[in-house]
Amino acid sequence: MTYYDHGTPAERWERARMFFDAKDYAAAARVLDGLVAEVPEQTGPRLLLARSYYHSAQLRRAEAELRNVVERDPVEQYARLMLGRTLERQGRQEEADAQLRIASALAGDFAEL
């Protein structure tokens, strides 16, 4: 067991948030990776893991986590937005645009449609 795996799920969640808030995204991802494996049905840890991957330029991993969230909950607006931004950073604008349009619609912003 490492420092990143130590403690209850609630303690690891708090530790991950502290790393994320301190902009240590790689450390946050290390904590969250184990937490998501333990509680895969929870959206919050998975979204924070995706954000940690995004901010540490692990874009393929971020994309995989976000696609998992969208598969489980197709109307998760923030996951759609993040997926669109992640695809943009990978130079996949056409795919990104589709996700960003869905995110806008889910947010009730129909002006851009």
WOCOR-V679367 format. One record per pair of residues at least 4 apart in sequence whose C-alpha atoms are under 7 Angstrom apart, sorted by sequence separation. I is the first residue (numbers start at 1). J is the second residue. D is the distance in Angstrom with one decimal. If there is no record, write none. Layout:
# WOCOR-V679367
i & j & d
I & J & D
I & J & D
This chain:
# WOCOR-V679367
i & j & d
1 & 5 & 5.9
2 & 6 & 6.2
7 & 11 & 5.6
8 & 12 & 6.2
9 & 13 & 6.0
10 & 14 & 6.3
11 & 15 & 6.2
12 & 16 & 6.0
13 & 17 & 6.2
14 & 18 & 6.2
15 & 19 & 6.3
16 & 20 & 6.1
17 & 21 & 5.9
18 & 22 & 6.1
19 & 23 & 6.3
20 & 24 & 5.6
24 & 28 & 6.4
25 & 29 & 6.1
26 & 30 & 6.4
27 & 31 & 6.5
28 & 32 & 6.1
29 & 33 & 5.8
31 & 35 & 6.5
32 & 36 & 5.8
33 & 37 & 6.3
34 & 38 & 6.3
35 & 39 & 6.2
36 & 40 & 4.9
42 & 46 & 6.9
43 & 47 & 6.0
44 & 48 & 6.2
45 & 49 & 6.0
46 & 50 & 6.2
47 & 51 & 6.2
48 & 52 & 6.0
49 & 53 & 6.2
50 & 54 & 6.1
51 & 55 & 6.1
52 & 56 & 6.1
53 & 57 & 6.1
54 & 58 & 5.7
58 & 62 & 6.3
59 & 63 & 6.0
60 & 64 & 6.2
61 & 65 & 6.3
62 & 66 & 6.2
63 & 67 & 6.0
64 & 68 & 6.2
65 & 69 & 6.4
66 & 70 & 6.2
67 & 71 & 6.0
68 & 72 & 6.3
69 & 73 & 5.9
70 & 74 & 4.6
76 & 80 & 6.5
77 & 81 & 6.3
78 & 82 & 6.1
79 & 83 & 5.9
80 & 84 & 6.1
81 & 85 & 6.3
82 & 86 & 6.0
83 & 87 & 6.1
84 & 88 & 6.2
85 & 89 & 6.3
86 & 90 & 6.5
87 & 91 & 6.4
88 & 92 & 5.4
92 & 96 & 6.1
93 & 97 & 5.9
94 & 98 & 6.6
95 & 99 & 6.6
96 & 100 & 6.1
97 & 101 & 6.0
98 & 102 & 6.4
99 & 103 & 6.2
100 & 104 & 6.1
101 & 105 & 6.2
102 & 106 & 6.1
103 & 107 & 6.2
104 & 108 & 6.3
105 & 109 & 5.4
1 & 6 & 6.5
7 & 12 & 6.1
19 & 24 & 5.1
20 & 25 & 5.3
53 & 58 & 4.8
54 & 59 & 5.4
87 & 92 & 5.2
88 & 93 & 5.2
104 & 109 & 5.0
105 & 110 & 5.7
19 & 25 & 6.5
53 & 59 & 6.3
70 & 76 & 6.4
87 & 93 & 6.7
104 & 110 & 6.6
19 & 27 & 6.2
20 & 28 & 5.5
53 & 61 & 6.3
54 & 62 & 5.5
87 & 95 & 6.8
88 & 96 & 5.6
19 & 28 & 5.1
36 & 45 & 6.1
53 & 62 & 5.1
70 & 79 & 6.5
87 & 96 & 5.1
36 & 46 & 6.0
69 & 79 & 6.7
70 & 80 & 6.9
17 & 28 & 6.9
51 & 62 & 6.8
85 & 96 & 6.7
16 & 28 & 4.5
50 & 62 & 4.3
84 & 96 & 4.1
101 & 113 & 6.6
32 & 45 & 6.4
66 & 79 & 5.7
84 & 97 & 6.6
16 & 31 & 5.7
50 & 65 & 5.6
84 & 99 & 5.0
16 & 32 & 6.3
33 & 49 & 6.9
50 & 66 & 6.3
83 & 99 & 6.7
84 & 100 & 5.2
32 & 49 & 5.7
66 & 83 & 5.9
81 & 99 & 6.6
12 & 31 & 6.5
46 & 65 & 6.5
47 & 66 & 7.0
80 & 99 & 5.5
81 & 100 & 5.5
29 & 49 & 5.5
63 & 83 & 6.1
80 & 100 & 6.6
80 & 102 & 6.9
81 & 103 & 5.3
29 & 52 & 5.6
63 & 86 & 6.4
80 & 103 & 5.3
28 & 52 & 6.4
29 & 53 & 6.6
4 & 30 & 6.4
5 & 31 & 6.3
9 & 35 & 6.5
26 & 52 & 6.7
43 & 69 & 6.7
77 & 103 & 5.0
4 & 31 & 4.8
25 & 52 & 4.8
59 & 86 & 6.3
5 & 34 & 6.7
77 & 106 & 5.7
25 & 55 & 6.4
26 & 56 & 6.2
77 & 107 & 6.6
25 & 56 & 5.8
75 & 106 & 6.8
20 & 52 & 6.9
54 & 86 & 6.8
